[in-house]
Amino acid sequence: MNKKYPDEFKQEAVRQVVEKGYSVPDVSKRLGISDKSLYYWVSKAKVPASQSAEQEEIRQLKAEVKRLTEERNILKEAAVYFASESKKSTRS
């Protein structure tokens, strides 16, 4: 069963393991979560901040590329439309 836990809950559980030195099985038993989930959260929290910052920058850049591609496509369609309209008006 996959339960969705709030980020604050996860951060507190990880803090108890990393900062306070409690064992993963002890914390997971007290909080009523699986050992596997807590081990995953702890390993995820230990990812270097620089790597997380790089991943965030990559995410932002991908979003910007997507936005710019959509804008370019809209401008291409507009150019085709206005070119056809211009041809129509010069024929009259």
Secondary structure, 3 states (H helix, E strand, C coil): CCCCCCHHHHHHHHHHHHCCCCCHHHHHHHHCCCHHHHHHHHHHHCCCHHHHHHHHHHHHHHHHHHHHHHHHHHHHHHHHHHHHHHHHHHHC
